[in-house]
Amino acid sequence: MSLIRDNVRRILAELPPGVELAAAAKTRKPEEVIEAVEAGVRIIGENYVQEAQAARAAVGSRCAWSLIGHLQTNKAKKAVEIFDMIETVDSLDLARELDKRCAAAGRILPILLEINSGEEGQKAGVRPPEAEALLRAAAAFPNLRVRGLMTMGPFEGDPEDSRPYFQTTRVLFEAFRGLDLPGVKMDILSMGMSHSYRVAVAEGATRVRIGTAIFGPRG
Ligand SMILES: *Cc1c(COP(=O)(O)O)cnc(C)c1O
């Protein structure tokens, strides 16, 4: 009997085709991450570069590693070494630094742009009115591949409170897809957490990031 395994299987069975599950693994032990991967999780979301480095060393590359936490420019080099995707690109400076580090490492990095869909000053992410400019700039960097958008929304509370955040992000996602920019493949819309993923899926998410509903409450 394993709780993590049961949780993963239940969520995977519930998600419609075309919606990926990323397990949000902050504060979890490598054994817990391995259990989730063995139950069918294909993507591990990590918030911190340091923590991800240790987790990846323990778990290996049997899953994809995605950065879902804020990235400081001075950690871009390390992040490029560790992550298969970075979901939280929210400034031109960060995009430029990642492109430079990818050029040095000889790799193409898939990225998502993080949208501050509530336009809250203290939150990470690019505000919707500035998002298209960032998209066009990021698209022009030869070593970055924009794959879509990510947003957070409220961390808890009534899931319905998250819906406007997801709608705002989905509207941008559709508009950006319609631009058909060269080098951009808008196919990932990452939104929804344990309390809100059903609403996110209803609003068009193609990837949900789930922590507590897989691993239990954080200690
Ligand atoms: C922790 C976290 C999640 C998952 O949150 P839960 O409520 O534990 O499901 C999703 N996205 C990000 C960016 C996170 O930091």
The ligand as a MOL file (V3000), in Angstrom:
LIG
                    3D

  0  0  0     0  0            999 V3000
M  V30 BEGIN CTAB
M  V30 COUNTS 15 15 0 0 0
M  V30 BEGIN ATOM
M  V30 1 C 4.2430 24.1010 -4.7650 0
M  V30 2 C 3.8800 24.4900 -6.1350 0
M  V30 3 C 2.8580 23.8460 -6.8390 0
M  V30 4 C 2.0190 22.7490 -6.2320 0
M  V30 5 O 1.3090 23.2080 -5.1150 0
M  V30 6 P 0.4020 22.1580 -4.2830 0
M  V30 7 O -0.6090 23.0200 -3.6420 0
M  V30 8 O 1.3150 21.4970 -3.3240 0
M  V30 9 O -0.1720 21.2220 -5.2690 0
M  V30 10 C 2.6260 24.2310 -8.1450 0
M  V30 11 N 3.3370 25.2060 -8.7380 0
M  V30 12 C 4.3090 25.8620 -8.1000 0
M  V30 13 C 5.0430 26.9230 -8.8110 0
M  V30 14 C 4.6150 25.5340 -6.7830 0
M  V30 15 O 5.5860 26.1980 -6.1520 0
M  V30 END ATOM
M  V30 BEGIN BOND
M  V30 1 1 1 2
M  V30 2 1 2 3
M  V30 3 2 2 14
M  V30 4 1 3 4
M  V30 5 2 3 10
M  V30 6 1 4 5
M  V30 7 1 5 6
M  V30 8 2 6 7
M  V30 9 1 6 8
M  V30 10 1 6 9
M  V30 11 1 10 11
M  V30 12 2 11 12
M  V30 13 1 12 13
M  V30 14 1 12 14
M  V30 15 1 14 15
M  V30 END BOND
M  V30 END CTAB
M  END
